[in-house]
Amino acid sequence: MTSTRLVHTVGVGAIEWLHAHRDGFRLETDVDPEVGFLERFKPVGELALICKVLFREGVAGSRQAELARQLLDHAWRNTLDGGRMLVRGQRTEPVSPIPFEVYLPFKELGYSQPELEEGILLNHRLLSTAAFEMPPVRRLGLSAFQRRFGLQPRPPEDDVVGRTWLGRTPEPWTVEGHIAYDITHTVFHLTDWGERPEALPPRIADYLALWLPVWLDDWLDLQRWDLLGELLVVDACLPRPTLDERAWEGFAAAQQPDGAMPAVRAMPEGEPDEVFDLVYHPTLVAAFASVLATSRALSRLATAPA
């Protein structure tokens, strides 16, 4: 069985690195809206999602929880200017789901921006919002976020899951990088980021139980740490996680002494902002995988026969 200490240590290091590099969660306020003003919001939203999982699972140490809260406060106050940058983003691209997707985990953690919420409620009634074209897995995620916000999902999640790659359970040997990321996010959305493993349809859970160990081996051998981390999260979202020992040992060995996790093979080189942009996501994923796997491991120990 995978060492709970090893798994937990990965998350501790990841949060330490993210906190030390919190200024990397930045916006480009003077960028031309036509070339992606909203793109820089994505890291902030991912940070909020992972910190929400950390608080929800309750397995973080006191220092780890304190650093996560400081990260959130910094992102809300400094990066998002108390949510006002999200209002600006919504005005820039009224039917883009990005400001809403970034805001939701902050709202669930007690932050509030009333003007943005008024816009969210208005936009939800627009035909253009429902007609906004996006891949099925993204549509599934948006419907899940609408449900969590208290809105009627448009369309319902059950109507979307069958259109995703994973929902069709195709030939497992056809999986490559882009498909694998779609697989992981389909699982995240169906289980509310690991909160409800029982919400994973049995047919999909059985398919993953059979083929996920193979994919873990593949991406471990390829040293694709970002994707391996997401697949380790998927494992922790299953009704019966394997907590794959070989995959976790390889993943932990790839983590740098300062807590950073490279995306592929070794750490990149370059200017600090450039390195941050390449490393923040796999490091966030490392924290996410660590928290969920630690929680599952402790639950297993608690229910094991004496």
C-alpha positions as CSV (number, residue, x, y, z in Angstrom):
1,M,0.0,0.0,0.0
2,T,1.2,3.5,-0.8
3,S,2.7,5.3,2.2
4,T,0.3,7.9,3.5
5,R,3.3,10.0,4.7
6,L,4.8,10.0,1.2
7,V,1.5,11.1,-0.3
8,H,0.9,13.8,2.3
9,T,4.4,15.2,1.9
10,V,3.9,15.8,-1.8
11,G,1.0,18.1,-0.9
12,V,2.9,19.9,1.8
13,G,5.7,20.7,-0.6
14,A,3.3,21.8,-3.4
15,I,1.4,24.3,-1.1
16,E,4.8,25.7,0.1
17,W,5.9,26.3,-3.4
18,L,2.6,27.9,-4.5
19,H,2.6,30.2,-1.5
20,A,6.2,31.2,-2.1
21,H,5.3,32.0,-5.7
22,R,1.9,33.5,-5.2
23,D,2.7,36.7,-7.1
24,G,2.8,34.4,-10.2
25,F,-1.0,34.4,-10.0
26,R,-1.3,37.6,-12.0
27,L,-3.5,39.2,-14.6
28,E,-2.5,41.1,-17.7
29,T,-4.7,44.1,-17.4
30,D,-3.4,45.9,-20.5
31,V,-3.7,43.0,-22.9
32,D,-5.9,43.4,-25.9
33,P,-9.3,41.7,-25.1
34,E,-9.3,40.2,-28.6
35,V,-6.2,38.1,-27.8
36,G,-7.2,36.8,-24.4
37,F,-7.8,39.0,-21.4
38,L,-9.6,36.2,-19.7
39,E,-6.9,33.6,-20.2
40,R,-4.9,34.7,-17.2
41,F,-8.0,34.0,-14.9
42,K,-7.6,30.3,-15.4
43,P,-4.8,29.7,-12.9
44,V,-6.6,31.7,-10.2
45,G,-9.8,29.6,-10.6
46,E,-7.8,26.4,-10.4
47,L,-6.1,27.6,-7.3
48,A,-9.5,28.3,-5.6
49,L,-10.8,24.9,-6.6
50,I,-7.8,23.0,-5.2
51,C,-7.9,25.1,-1.9
52,K,-11.6,24.3,-1.6
53,V,-10.8,20.6,-1.8
54,L,-8.0,21.0,0.8
55,F,-10.4,22.6,3.3
56,R,-13.2,20.2,2.5
57,E,-11.2,17.0,3.1
58,G,-9.8,18.2,6.4
59,V,-6.6,16.2,6.2
60,A,-4.2,19.2,5.8
61,G,-1.9,20.2,8.7
62,S,-2.5,23.5,10.3
63,R,0.4,25.2,8.5
64,Q,-0.8,23.8,5.1
65,A,-4.3,25.1,5.8
66,E,-3.0,28.5,6.8
67,L,-0.9,28.9,3.7
68,A,-3.9,27.9,1.5
69,R,-6.0,30.5,3.1
70,Q,-3.3,33.1,2.6
71,L,-3.1,32.1,-1.0
72,L,-6.8,32.5,-1.5
73,D,-6.8,35.9,0.3
74,H,-4.0,37.1,-1.9
75,A,-5.7,35.9,-5.1
76,W,-9.0,37.5,-4.2
77,R,-7.7,40.8,-2.9
78,N,-4.6,41.4,-5.0
79,T,-5.1,39.5,-8.2
80,L,-8.9,39.8,-8.6
81,D,-9.2,43.2,-6.7
82,G,-11.9,41.9,-4.5
83,G,-13.7,40.4,-7.5
84,R,-13.8,43.6,-9.5
85,M,-11.6,42.1,-12.1
86,L,-14.1,39.3,-12.6
87,V,-16.8,42.0,-13.2
88,R,-14.5,43.6,-15.8
89,G,-14.0,40.2,-17.4
90,Q,-17.7,39.6,-17.6
91,R,-18.3,42.9,-19.2
92,T,-15.5,42.3,-21.7
93,E,-17.0,38.9,-22.8
94,P,-20.6,38.8,-21.5
95,V,-21.3,35.1,-22.3
96,S,-17.9,33.7,-21.5
97,P,-18.2,31.2,-18.7
98,I,-14.8,32.0,-17.3
99,P,-15.6,34.7,-14.8
100,F,-18.4,32.6,-13.4
101,E,-16.2,29.4,-13.2
102,V,-13.5,31.3,-11.4
103,Y,-15.9,33.0,-9.0
104,L,-17.9,29.9,-7.9
105,P,-15.2,28.3,-5.6
106,F,-14.4,31.6,-4.1
107,K,-18.1,32.1,-3.3
108,E,-18.3,28.6,-1.8
109,L,-15.4,29.6,0.4
110,G,-17.1,32.8,1.7
111,Y,-16.0,35.5,-0.7
112,S,-18.6,37.7,-2.4
113,Q,-19.0,40.1,-5.3
114,P,-22.7,41.1,-5.6
115,E,-22.4,42.9,-8.9
116,L,-20.8,39.9,-10.5
117,E,-23.6,37.7,-9.2
118,E,-26.2,40.0,-10.7
119,G,-24.5,39.5,-14.1
120,I,-24.3,35.7,-13.6
121,L,-28.1,35.6,-13.0
122,L,-28.8,37.8,-16.0
123,N,-26.5,35.9,-18.3
124,H,-28.0,32.5,-17.3
125,R,-31.3,33.6,-18.8
126,L,-29.8,34.4,-22.2
127,L,-30.2,32.0,-25.1
128,S,-26.7,32.9,-26.1
129,T,-25.3,31.4,-22.9
130,A,-26.9,28.1,-23.5
131,A,-25.9,28.2,-27.2
132,F,-22.3,29.1,-26.5
133,E,-20.3,26.4,-28.2
134,M,-17.8,24.3,-26.2
135,P,-16.6,20.7,-26.0
136,P,-18.9,18.2,-24.1
137,V,-16.6,17.9,-21.1
138,R,-16.5,21.7,-20.7
139,R,-20.3,21.8,-21.1
140,L,-20.6,19.1,-18.4
141,G,-18.4,21.2,-16.1
142,L,-20.4,24.3,-16.7
143,S,-23.7,22.5,-15.9
144,A,-22.2,21.2,-12.7
145,F,-21.1,24.7,-11.7
146,Q,-24.6,26.0,-12.4
147,R,-26.1,23.4,-10.2
148,R,-23.6,24.2,-7.4
149,F,-24.4,27.9,-7.7
150,G,-28.2,27.1,-7.4
151,L,-29.1,27.6,-11.0
152,Q,-31.0,25.2,-13.2
153,P,-28.2,23.5,-15.3
154,R,-28.6,24.2,-19.0
155,P,-28.5,21.4,-20.2
156,P,-28.8,18.9,-17.3
157,E,-25.6,17.0,-16.6
158,D,-27.2,13.7,-17.4
159,D,-27.9,14.9,-20.9
160,V,-24.2,15.8,-21.4
161,V,-22.2,13.0,-19.9
162,G,-23.0,10.5,-22.7
163,R,-21.5,13.0,-25.3
164,T,-18.1,13.0,-23.6
165,W,-15.3,10.6,-24.6
166,L,-15.4,8.8,-21.3
167,G,-19.2,8.6,-21.2
168,R,-19.0,6.5,-24.4
169,T,-16.2,4.2,-22.9
170,P,-14.4,3.8,-26.2
171,E,-11.4,1.7,-27.0
172,P,-8.9,2.4,-24.2
173,W,-5.8,2.0,-26.3
174,T,-6.8,5.1,-28.3
175,V,-6.1,7.4,-25.3
176,E,-3.6,10.2,-25.9
177,G,-2.8,13.4,-24.0
178,H,-5.8,15.5,-25.0
179,I,-8.2,12.6,-24.5
180,A,-6.7,11.8,-21.1
181,Y,-7.2,15.3,-19.9
182,D,-10.9,15.1,-21.0
183,I,-11.2,11.8,-19.1
184,T,-9.8,13.4,-15.9
185,H,-12.1,16.4,-16.0
186,T,-15.2,14.4,-16.8
187,V,-14.5,12.5,-13.6
188,F,-13.8,15.7,-11.7
189,H,-17.1,17.2,-12.8
190,L,-19.2,14.1,-12.2
191,T,-17.9,13.7,-8.6
192,D,-17.7,17.4,-7.8
193,W,-13.9,17.3,-7.6
194,G,-13.8,14.2,-5.6
195,E,-16.6,15.1,-3.1
196,R,-19.0,12.5,-4.4
197,P,-17.3,9.3,-5.7
198,E,-20.7,7.6,-5.5
199,A,-22.0,10.0,-8.3
200,L,-19.7,8.3,-10.8
201,P,-22.0,6.1,-13.0
202,P,-21.2,2.4,-12.3
203,R,-20.5,1.7,-15.9
204,I,-17.8,4.4,-16.0
205,A,-16.4,3.5,-12.6
206,D,-16.0,-0.1,-13.8
207,Y,-14.3,1.0,-17.0
208,L,-11.9,3.2,-15.1
209,A,-11.1,0.5,-12.5
210,L,-10.1,-1.8,-15.4
211,W,-8.1,0.6,-17.5
212,L,-6.8,3.4,-15.2
213,P,-3.9,1.2,-13.9
214,V,-2.7,0.8,-17.5
215,W,-2.8,4.6,-18.2
216,L,-1.0,5.3,-14.9
217,D,1.8,3.0,-16.0
218,D,2.0,4.6,-19.5
219,W,2.3,8.2,-18.2
220,L,4.6,7.3,-15.4
221,D,7.0,5.7,-18.0
222,L,6.6,8.8,-20.2
223,Q,7.3,11.1,-17.2
224,R,4.2,13.2,-17.9
225,W,3.9,14.4,-14.4
226,D,1.0,16.8,-14.9
227,L,-1.2,14.2,-16.5
228,L,0.0,11.5,-14.1
229,G,-1.1,13.7,-11.2
230,E,-4.5,14.2,-12.7
231,L,-4.9,10.4,-13.2
232,L,-3.9,9.9,-9.6
233,V,-6.7,12.2,-8.7
234,V,-9.1,10.1,-10.8
235,D,-8.0,7.1,-8.9
236,A,-8.8,8.8,-5.6
237,C,-12.3,9.7,-7.1
238,L,-13.1,6.0,-7.7
239,P,-15.4,4.1,-5.2
240,R,-12.4,1.8,-4.6
241,P,-9.1,3.7,-5.1
242,T,-6.0,1.7,-5.7
243,L,-3.6,4.4,-4.5
244,D,-1.1,2.9,-6.9
245,E,2.2,2.5,-5.1
246,R,4.5,2.6,-8.1
247,A,2.8,5.6,-9.6
248,W,2.9,7.5,-6.4
249,E,6.6,6.8,-5.7
250,G,7.5,7.9,-9.2
251,F,5.3,11.0,-8.9
252,A,6.8,12.0,-5.5
253,A,10.4,11.4,-6.9
254,A,9.8,13.9,-9.6
255,Q,8.9,16.7,-7.2
256,Q,11.6,19.2,-6.6
257,P,13.1,19.9,-3.2
258,D,11.3,23.3,-3.1
259,G,7.9,21.6,-3.8
260,A,7.6,22.4,-7.5
261,M,6.4,19.7,-9.8
262,P,7.5,19.8,-13.5
263,A,4.9,19.1,-16.1
264,V,7.1,16.8,-18.2
265,R,10.4,15.1,-17.3
266,A,12.7,17.8,-15.7
267,M,12.1,21.4,-14.5
268,P,12.1,24.0,-17.3
269,E,14.5,26.9,-17.4
270,G,13.8,30.6,-18.1
271,E,12.6,33.8,-16.5
272,P,10.7,33.3,-13.2
273,D,7.3,34.3,-14.8
274,E,7.8,31.9,-17.6
275,V,8.8,29.0,-15.3
276,F,5.8,29.7,-13.1
277,D,3.4,29.5,-16.1
278,L,4.8,26.1,-17.0
279,V,4.9,24.7,-13.4
280,Y,2.0,26.1,-11.5
281,H,-0.5,23.6,-12.9
282,P,1.3,20.4,-12.2
283,T,2.1,21.8,-8.7
284,L,-1.5,22.5,-8.1
285,V,-2.4,19.0,-9.4
286,A,0.2,17.6,-7.0
287,A,-1.6,19.3,-4.1
288,F,-5.0,18.1,-5.3
289,A,-3.8,14.5,-5.7
290,S,-2.1,14.5,-2.4
291,V,-5.1,15.8,-0.4
292,L,-7.6,13.4,-2.0
293,A,-5.3,10.4,-1.8
294,T,-4.4,11.1,1.8
295,S,-8.1,11.4,2.7
296,R,-8.9,8.1,1.0
297,A,-5.9,6.3,2.6
298,L,-6.9,7.5,6.1
299,S,-10.5,6.5,5.5
300,R,-9.3,3.0,4.5
301,L,-7.2,2.7,7.7
302,A,-10.1,3.9,9.8
303,T,-12.4,1.2,8.4
304,A,-9.9,-1.6,8.3
305,P,-10.6,-4.6,10.6
306,A,-8.7,-4.5,13.9
